[in-house]
Structures are given as C-alpha cells and as structure tokens.
C-alpha cells in the first residue's frame, strides 16, 4: 500500500471556533518499542461460527444442554 508522505488533519478548536490544520509527516515517524509489528496486525484471529453467543459460551465452559426443545406451533 502506498502512503502519502504527509497528511493534513483538521482539528476543531472549541475556544475560538476556528479550524486548525496540522500537517503530520509520516515519513519522520520511527517504530518504537511500544508499536505493534505489521505481522501481528495482519494476523487473522476471528473464526466465524454458526452458533449463538450463549451456545459458544456453553461449549467453552463445558456445559452440556440435555433438555429437549418443546414443540413450536405456528398458526
């Protein structure tokens, strides 16, 4: 992905009702110790499932539902 060398950000000044424009130079930023590495950002952690949240929590906690669902009547 190609990033622009600088970015213009509009910041609202609530005291003077004026807009302040700040130019941030992305190329001047260096990765520090607290920054997240790119590989961690691109890692997929979500797995879609066709169960409800309650059913997923029951599976994680080892709860087994032994009751049977009652009949449903549609008129």
N, C-alpha and C positions, 0 to 999 in steps of 0.2 A: 504494500500500500504506500502510495506517495503522499507524504505530508507536506503542507506548505512550510516555508521557513519561518514565517511569523504568523501570528493570529491576532485579530482585532477583537477585543472583548468590550461589550457595552455594560457599564456598571451604573446603576441608578444611584444618584446622590439624593438622599431623602431630605437633607437640610436645605439645600439650595435649589432643588427641583431642576437640576441640570444633569445632563448625562456626561459621564466621564468615560473616555475611551482609553483603554490600556492596551499597549502592544506587548505581547509576550513572545519572546524569541525562543522557539522550541529547540533550535539547534544549540543553544547555550546551556540547556539542561543536561546534567550528567547523572547517571544512575547511581543511587546511593545504597547504603546497607538496608534501608527500610523499604526500598522499592521492590515490587513483585516482578519476577522474571517473566519473559514472554511465554515460555513453555507452560508455566503454571496458569497463565491467563487463557491459553488456548486449550487446556485440558478439559474434556467433557466429563461432567460429574452427574448429569441428570439422566436417569433411565426412565422412560415413560412406561406406565403400567396401567392395566385396565381394571383397577380396583379402587375403592374409595379410600379416603384417608383413614377412616375407622378400621377398615379391613387390613390396611397396611400396618397400622399400629398394633393390631391384634397379632399379626404374623411376626412382627419384630419382638414382641413381648411373650410369644409362645402361648397365646390364649387360643383355645380351640372352641368354636361355637358348635354345640351339639343339638341345639333346638332347631326344629324344622319350621319353616315359614308356613303360616296359615294360608288358607285359600283366599284368593282375591276375586271378588265378584264385580263385574263391570256391567252396568245397566244401560 
